[in-house]
């Protein structure tokens, strides 16, 4: 069962002017930030900002789901 990611890849790709799906796939392949930075010619600081933004989106999504679940239970 796959669920839709809360991360809007198109929006992030437009914001950072690069293919975010390549970055995410590299993270999933267990590549380090420095390897990704060198391979995709991305500034390491920009990569760290992308990582932080993706983590924040996932955290907000988990918190929202937790809140909804808590409100539904009696």
Secondary structure by P-SEA (a helix, b strand, c coil): cccccccaaaaaaaaacccaaaaaaaaaacccaaaaaaaacccaaaaaaaaaaaaaaaaaaaaaaaaaaaaacc
